[in-house]
Amino acid sequence: MSTEPTSIEGSVTPPTSINFENSGVRASGQTKGTTRKRKAVPQ
């Protein structure tokens, strides 16, 4: 059970973080537009 959730979390952690940030930036509006571009550059 420890290996199953660990593997899924590791693979879902990166995509989940991006999805959450994208959703938050979009919901906030253009105010966070700069943050989204800044994070997209390094990512």
mmJSON file of the N, C-alpha and C atoms, coordinates in Angstrom:
{"data_MODEL":{"atom_site":{
"group_PDB":["ATOM","ATOM","ATOM","ATOM","ATOM","ATOM","ATOM","ATOM","ATOM","ATOM","ATOM","ATOM","ATOM","ATOM","ATOM","ATOM","ATOM","ATOM","ATOM","ATOM","ATOM","ATOM","ATOM","ATOM","ATOM","ATOM","ATOM","ATOM","ATOM","ATOM","ATOM","ATOM","ATOM","ATOM","ATOM","ATOM","ATOM","ATOM","ATOM","ATOM","ATOM","ATOM","ATOM","ATOM","ATOM","ATOM","ATOM","ATOM","ATOM","ATOM","ATOM","ATOM","ATOM","ATOM","ATOM","ATOM","ATOM","ATOM","ATOM","ATOM","ATOM","ATOM","ATOM","ATOM","ATOM","ATOM","ATOM","ATOM","ATOM","ATOM","ATOM","ATOM","ATOM","ATOM","ATOM","ATOM","ATOM","ATOM","ATOM","ATOM","ATOM","ATOM","ATOM","ATOM","ATOM","ATOM","ATOM","ATOM","ATOM","ATOM","ATOM","ATOM","ATOM","ATOM","ATOM","ATOM","ATOM","ATOM","ATOM","ATOM","ATOM","ATOM","ATOM","ATOM","ATOM","ATOM","ATOM","ATOM","ATOM","ATOM","ATOM","ATOM","ATOM","ATOM","ATOM","ATOM","ATOM","ATOM","ATOM","ATOM","ATOM","ATOM","ATOM","ATOM","ATOM","ATOM","ATOM","ATOM","ATOM"],
"id":[1,2,3,4,5,6,7,8,9,10,11,12,13,14,15,16,17,18,19,20,21,22,23,24,25,26,27,28,29,30,31,32,33,34,35,36,37,38,39,40,41,42,43,44,45,46,47,48,49,50,51,52,53,54,55,56,57,58,59,60,61,62,63,64,65,66,67,68,69,70,71,72,73,74,75,76,77,78,79,80,81,82,83,84,85,86,87,88,89,90,91,92,93,94,95,96,97,98,99,100,101,102,103,104,105,106,107,108,109,110,111,112,113,114,115,116,117,118,119,120,121,122,123,124,125,126,127,128,129],
"type_symbol":["N","C","C","N","C","C","N","C","C","N","C","C","N","C","C","N","C","C","N","C","C","N","C","C","N","C","C","N","C","C","N","C","C","N","C","C","N","C","C","N","C","C","N","C","C","N","C","C","N","C","C","N","C","C","N","C","C","N","C","C","N","C","C","N","C","C","N","C","C","N","C","C","N","C","C","N","C","C","N","C","C","N","C","C","N","C","C","N","C","C","N","C","C","N","C","C","N","C","C","N","C","C","N","C","C","N","C","C","N","C","C","N","C","C","N","C","C","N","C","C","N","C","C","N","C","C","N","C","C"],
"label_atom_id":["N","CA","C","N","CA","C","N","CA","C","N","CA","C","N","CA","C","N","CA","C","N","CA","C","N","CA","C","N","CA","C","N","CA","C","N","CA","C","N","CA","C","N","CA","C","N","CA","C","N","CA","C","N","CA","C","N","CA","C","N","CA","C","N","CA","C","N","CA","C","N","CA","C","N","CA","C","N","CA","C","N","CA","C","N","CA","C","N","CA","C","N","CA","C","N","CA","C","N","CA","C","N","CA","C","N","CA","C","N","CA","C","N","CA","C","N","CA","C","N","CA","C","N","CA","C","N","CA","C","N","CA","C","N","CA","C","N","CA","C","N","CA","C","N","CA","C","N","CA","C"],
"label_alt_id":[null,null,null,null,null,null,null,null,null,null,null,null,null,null,null,null,null,null,null,null,null,null,null,null,null,null,null,null,null,null,null,null,null,null,null,null,null,null,null,null,null,null,null,null,null,null,null,null,null,null,null,null,null,null,null,null,null,null,null,null,null,null,null,null,null,null,null,null,null,null,null,null,null,null,null,null,null,null,null,null,null,null,null,null,null,null,null,null,null,null,null,null,null,null,null,null,null,null,null,null,null,null,null,null,null,null,null,null,null,null,null,null,null,null,null,null,null,null,null,null,null,null,null,null,null,null,null,null,null],
"label_comp_id":["MET","MET","MET","SER","SER","SER","THR","THR","THR","GLU","GLU","GLU","PRO","PRO","PRO","THR","THR","THR","SER","SER","SER","ILE","ILE","ILE","GLU","GLU","GLU","GLY","GLY","GLY","SER","SER","SER","VAL","VAL","VAL","THR","THR","THR","PRO","PRO","PRO","PRO","PRO","PRO","THR","THR","THR","SER","SER","SER","ILE","ILE","ILE","ASN","ASN","ASN","PHE","PHE","PHE","GLU","GLU","GLU","ASN","ASN","ASN","SER","SER","SER","GLY","GLY","GLY","VAL","VAL","VAL","ARG","ARG","ARG","ALA","ALA","ALA","SER","SER","SER","GLY","GLY","GLY","GLN","GLN","GLN","THR","THR","THR","LYS","LYS","LYS","GLY","GLY","GLY","THR","THR","THR","THR","THR","THR","ARG","ARG","ARG","LYS","LYS","LYS","ARG","ARG","ARG","LYS","LYS","LYS","ALA","ALA","ALA","VAL","VAL","VAL","PRO","PRO","PRO","GLN","GLN","GLN"],
"label_asym_id":["A","A","A","A","A","A","A","A","A","A","A","A","A","A","A","A","A","A","A","A","A","A","A","A","A","A","A","A","A","A","A","A","A","A","A","A","A","A","A","A","A","A","A","A","A","A","A","A","A","A","A","A","A","A","A","A","A","A","A","A","A","A","A","A","A","A","A","A","A","A","A","A","A","A","A","A","A","A","A","A","A","A","A","A","A","A","A","A","A","A","A","A","A","A","A","A","A","A","A","A","A","A","A","A","A","A","A","A","A","A","A","A","A","A","A","A","A","A","A","A","A","A","A","A","A","A","A","A","A"],
"label_entity_id":["1","1","1","1","1","1","1","1","1","1","1","1","1","1","1","1","1","1","1","1","1","1","1","1","1","1","1","1","1","1","1","1","1","1","1","1","1","1","1","1","1","1","1","1","1","1","1","1","1","1","1","1","1","1","1","1","1","1","1","1","1","1","1","1","1","1","1","1","1","1","1","1","1","1","1","1","1","1","1","1","1","1","1","1","1","1","1","1","1","1","1","1","1","1","1","1","1","1","1","1","1","1","1","1","1","1","1","1","1","1","1","1","1","1","1","1","1","1","1","1","1","1","1","1","1","1","1","1","1"],
"label_seq_id":[1,1,1,2,2,2,3,3,3,4,4,4,5,5,5,6,6,6,7,7,7,8,8,8,9,9,9,10,10,10,11,11,11,12,12,12,13,13,13,14,14,14,15,15,15,16,16,16,17,17,17,18,18,18,19,19,19,20,20,20,21,21,21,22,22,22,23,23,23,24,24,24,25,25,25,26,26,26,27,27,27,28,28,28,29,29,29,30,30,30,31,31,31,32,32,32,33,33,33,34,34,34,35,35,35,36,36,36,37,37,37,38,38,38,39,39,39,40,40,40,41,41,41,42,42,42,43,43,43],
"pdbx_PDB_ins_code":[null,null,null,null,null,null,null,null,null,null,null,null,null,null,null,null,null,null,null,null,null,null,null,null,null,null,null,null,null,null,null,null,null,null,null,null,null,null,null,null,null,null,null,null,null,null,null,null,null,null,null,null,null,null,null,null,null,null,null,null,null,null,null,null,null,null,null,null,null,null,null,null,null,null,null,null,null,null,null,null,null,null,null,null,null,null,null,null,null,null,null,null,null,null,null,null,null,null,null,null,null,null,null,null,null,null,null,null,null,null,null,null,null,null,null,null,null,null,null,null,null,null,null,null,null,null,null,null,null],
"Cartn_x":[0.846,0.0,0.889,2.022,2.91,3.523,3.803,4.439,3.408,2.204,1.18,0.898,0.561,0.26,1.489,2.633,3.872,4.102,3.954,4.201,3.166,1.932,0.862,1.075,1.403,1.592,2.749,3.831,5.001,4.642,3.845,3.504,2.393,1.554,0.422,0.819,1.881,2.288,2.635,3.484,3.863,2.678,1.897,0.753,-0.306,-0.516,-1.552,-1.174,0.079,0.535,0.312,0.65,0.5,-0.985,-1.81,-3.246,-3.823,-3.416,-3.948,-3.499,-2.251,-1.725,-2.429,-2.591,-3.239,-4.667,-5.347,-6.743,-6.785,-5.876,-5.845,-5.534,-4.575,-4.201,-5.375,-6.053,-7.171,-8.315,-8.542,-9.66,-9.344,-8.097,-7.704,-7.863,-7.658,-7.79,-6.428,-6.269,-4.97,-3.997,-4.486,-3.598,-2.452,-2.764,-1.702,-1.156,-1.533,-1.044,0.479,1.08,2.561,3.133,2.491,3.017,2.959,1.894,1.746,2.852,3.114,4.159,5.535,5.735,7.063,7.288,6.24,6.413,6.486,5.853,5.847,7.227,7.925,9.255,10.242,10.411,11.361,10.858,9.546,9.005,9.157],
"Cartn_y":[-1.2,0.0,1.261,1.127,2.308,2.6,1.54,1.737,2.244,1.754,2.175,3.685,4.188,5.627,6.488,5.99,6.776,6.986,5.92,6.013,6.956,6.79,7.625,9.093,9.297,10.693,11.356,10.631,11.205,11.59,10.771,11.046,12.099,12.116,13.068,14.408,14.416,15.674,16.775,16.517,17.555,18.073,17.196,17.628,18.301,17.775,18.352,19.778,19.981,21.33,22.319,21.916,22.816,23.116,22.09,22.275,23.235,23.036,23.884,25.33,25.502,26.882,27.526,26.782,27.334,27.747,26.917,27.21,28.457,28.524,29.68,30.957,30.889,32.088,32.525,31.582,31.918,32.492,31.932,32.407,33.81,34.047,35.371,36.424,36.024,36.993,37.343,38.554,38.936,39.394,39.572,40.045,39.065,37.776,36.77,36.326,37.0,36.611,36.607,37.552,37.611,36.383,35.968,34.799,33.562,33.437,32.23,32.229,33.355,33.392,33.131,33.662,33.517,32.041,31.385,29.958,29.092,29.515,28.711,28.776,29.863,30.009,28.967,28.896,27.928,26.498,26.331,24.972,24.468],
"Cartn_z":[0.0,0.0,0.0,0.621,0.699,-0.674,-1.409,-2.724,-3.743,-3.657,-4.645,-4.553,-3.383,-3.246,-3.523,-3.137,-3.349,-4.852,-5.606,-7.061,-7.695,-7.307,-7.886,-7.483,-6.22,-5.746,-6.5,-6.656,-7.342,-8.773,-9.421,-10.832,-10.91,-9.904,-9.926,-9.302,-8.564,-7.882,-8.895,-9.867,-10.832,-11.643,-12.252,-13.068,-12.201,-11.008,-10.123,-9.743,-9.422,-9.006,-10.157,-11.356,-12.519,-12.751,-12.651,-12.879,-11.841,-10.602,-9.521,-9.732,-10.063,-10.265,-11.461,-12.529,-13.73,-13.394,-12.619,-12.26,-11.373,-10.409,-9.494,-10.263,-11.149,-11.924,-12.79,-13.374,-14.282,-13.442,-12.287,-11.446,-10.922,-10.603,-10.076,-11.18,-12.413,-13.507,-14.089,-14.557,-15.145,-14.058,-12.864,-11.775,-11.589,-11.702,-11.515,-12.868,-13.911,-15.248,-15.281,-14.613,-14.615,-13.921,-12.851,-12.105,-12.996,-13.732,-14.575,-15.652,-16.243,-17.308,-16.673,-15.51,-14.863,-14.519,-14.057,-13.667,-14.929,-15.975,-17.214,-17.872,-17.696,-18.335,-17.795,-16.468,-15.891,-16.024,-15.936,-16.011,-17.431],
"occupancy":[1.0,1.0,1.0,1.0,1.0,1.0,1.0,1.0,1.0,1.0,1.0,1.0,1.0,1.0,1.0,1.0,1.0,1.0,1.0,1.0,1.0,1.0,1.0,1.0,1.0,1.0,1.0,1.0,1.0,1.0,1.0,1.0,1.0,1.0,1.0,1.0,1.0,1.0,1.0,1.0,1.0,1.0,1.0,1.0,1.0,1.0,1.0,1.0,1.0,1.0,1.0,1.0,1.0,1.0,1.0,1.0,1.0,1.0,1.0,1.0,1.0,1.0,1.0,1.0,1.0,1.0,1.0,1.0,1.0,1.0,1.0,1.0,1.0,1.0,1.0,1.0,1.0,1.0,1.0,1.0,1.0,1.0,1.0,1.0,1.0,1.0,1.0,1.0,1.0,1.0,1.0,1.0,1.0,1.0,1.0,1.0,1.0,1.0,1.0,1.0,1.0,1.0,1.0,1.0,1.0,1.0,1.0,1.0,1.0,1.0,1.0,1.0,1.0,1.0,1.0,1.0,1.0,1.0,1.0,1.0,1.0,1.0,1.0,1.0,1.0,1.0,1.0,1.0,1.0],
"B_iso_or_equiv":[0.0,0.0,0.0,0.0,0.0,0.0,0.0,0.0,0.0,0.0,0.0,0.0,0.0,0.0,0.0,0.0,0.0,0.0,0.0,0.0,0.0,0.0,0.0,0.0,0.0,0.0,0.0,0.0,0.0,0.0,0.0,0.0,0.0,0.0,0.0,0.0,0.0,0.0,0.0,0.0,0.0,0.0,0.0,0.0,0.0,0.0,0.0,0.0,0.0,0.0,0.0,0.0,0.0,0.0,0.0,0.0,0.0,0.0,0.0,0.0,0.0,0.0,0.0,0.0,0.0,0.0,0.0,0.0,0.0,0.0,0.0,0.0,0.0,0.0,0.0,0.0,0.0,0.0,0.0,0.0,0.0,0.0,0.0,0.0,0.0,0.0,0.0,0.0,0.0,0.0,0.0,0.0,0.0,0.0,0.0,0.0,0.0,0.0,0.0,0.0,0.0,0.0,0.0,0.0,0.0,0.0,0.0,0.0,0.0,0.0,0.0,0.0,0.0,0.0,0.0,0.0,0.0,0.0,0.0,0.0,0.0,0.0,0.0,0.0,0.0,0.0,0.0,0.0,0.0],
"pdbx_formal_charge":[null,null,null,null,null,null,null,null,null,null,null,null,null,null,null,null,null,null,null,null,null,null,null,null,null,null,null,null,null,null,null,null,null,null,null,null,null,null,null,null,null,null,null,null,null,null,null,null,null,null,null,null,null,null,null,null,null,null,null,null,null,null,null,null,null,null,null,null,null,null,null,null,null,null,null,null,null,null,null,null,null,null,null,null,null,null,null,null,null,null,null,null,null,null,null,null,null,null,null,null,null,null,null,null,null,null,null,null,null,null,null,null,null,null,null,null,null,null,null,null,null,null,null,null,null,null,null,null,null],
"auth_seq_id":[1,1,1,2,2,2,3,3,3,4,4,4,5,5,5,6,6,6,7,7,7,8,8,8,9,9,9,10,10,10,11,11,11,12,12,12,13,13,13,14,14,14,15,15,15,16,16,16,17,17,17,18,18,18,19,19,19,20,20,20,21,21,21,22,22,22,23,23,23,24,24,24,25,25,25,26,26,26,27,27,27,28,28,28,29,29,29,30,30,30,31,31,31,32,32,32,33,33,33,34,34,34,35,35,35,36,36,36,37,37,37,38,38,38,39,39,39,40,40,40,41,41,41,42,42,42,43,43,43],
"auth_comp_id":["MET","MET","MET","SER","SER","SER","THR","THR","THR","GLU","GLU","GLU","PRO","PRO","PRO","THR","THR","THR","SER","SER","SER","ILE","ILE","ILE","GLU","GLU","GLU","GLY","GLY","GLY","SER","SER","SER","VAL","VAL","VAL","THR","THR","THR","PRO","PRO","PRO","PRO","PRO","PRO","THR","THR","THR","SER","SER","SER","ILE","ILE","ILE","ASN","ASN","ASN","PHE","PHE","PHE","GLU","GLU","GLU","ASN","ASN","ASN","SER","SER","SER","GLY","GLY","GLY","VAL","VAL","VAL","ARG","ARG","ARG","ALA","ALA","ALA","SER","SER","SER","GLY","GLY","GLY","GLN","GLN","GLN","THR","THR","THR","LYS","LYS","LYS","GLY","GLY","GLY","THR","THR","THR","THR","THR","THR","ARG","ARG","ARG","LYS","LYS","LYS","ARG","ARG","ARG","LYS","LYS","LYS","ALA","ALA","ALA","VAL","VAL","VAL","PRO","PRO","PRO","GLN","GLN","GLN"],
"auth_asym_id":["A","A","A","A","A","A","A","A","A","A","A","A","A","A","A","A","A","A","A","A","A","A","A","A","A","A","A","A","A","A","A","A","A","A","A","A","A","A","A","A","A","A","A","A","A","A","A","A","A","A","A","A","A","A","A","A","A","A","A","A","A","A","A","A","A","A","A","A","A","A","A","A","A","A","A","A","A","A","A","A","A","A","A","A","A","A","A","A","A","A","A","A","A","A","A","A","A","A","A","A","A","A","A","A","A","A","A","A","A","A","A","A","A","A","A","A","A","A","A","A","A","A","A","A","A","A","A","A","A"],
"auth_atom_id":["N","CA","C","N","CA","C","N","CA","C","N","CA","C","N","CA","C","N","CA","C","N","CA","C","N","CA","C","N","CA","C","N","CA","C","N","CA","C","N","CA","C","N","CA","C","N","CA","C","N","CA","C","N","CA","C","N","CA","C","N","CA","C","N","CA","C","N","CA","C","N","CA","C","N","CA","C","N","CA","C","N","CA","C","N","CA","C","N","CA","C","N","CA","C","N","CA","C","N","CA","C","N","CA","C","N","CA","C","N","CA","C","N","CA","C","N","CA","C","N","CA","C","N","CA","C","N","CA","C","N","CA","C","N","CA","C","N","CA","C","N","CA","C","N","CA","C","N","CA","C"],
"pdbx_PDB_model_num":[1,1,1,1,1,1,1,1,1,1,1,1,1,1,1,1,1,1,1,1,1,1,1,1,1,1,1,1,1,1,1,1,1,1,1,1,1,1,1,1,1,1,1,1,1,1,1,1,1,1,1,1,1,1,1,1,1,1,1,1,1,1,1,1,1,1,1,1,1,1,1,1,1,1,1,1,1,1,1,1,1,1,1,1,1,1,1,1,1,1,1,1,1,1,1,1,1,1,1,1,1,1,1,1,1,1,1,1,1,1,1,1,1,1,1,1,1,1,1,1,1,1,1,1,1,1,1,1,1]
}}}
